[in-house]
Amino acid sequence: MTKITIAETSEGFYLIVRLKWADQKDWYLCTRRDRTQPRLFKDLNRLNEHLKEAYPTESLELLRNQGLPEPGSDKRISQLGKGE
């Protein structure tokens, strides 16, 4: 990953990432169950702690008052693995 962004919505927080192989395209993390909506996290502190452990990075961007992406958007990934 080259960039991690946390987007805050009224329903929770979701991750937007830029992967090395995706050039300048951003992707949001979704679940296997529903690939048309981003995976929402309810607790920002727990999400931040998980990111610090699993994906250490020099910077993290937080966007406030964001909407959810359009259903069916092609900017999604179902899983993230280390080293991507």
Protein Blocks (a to p, Z undefined) as FASTA:
>chain_A
ZZdcddddfkbccdddddfklojaccddddfklmmbccddfblklmmmmmmmmmgcfbdc
ddehiacddehiabbcfbdcehZZ
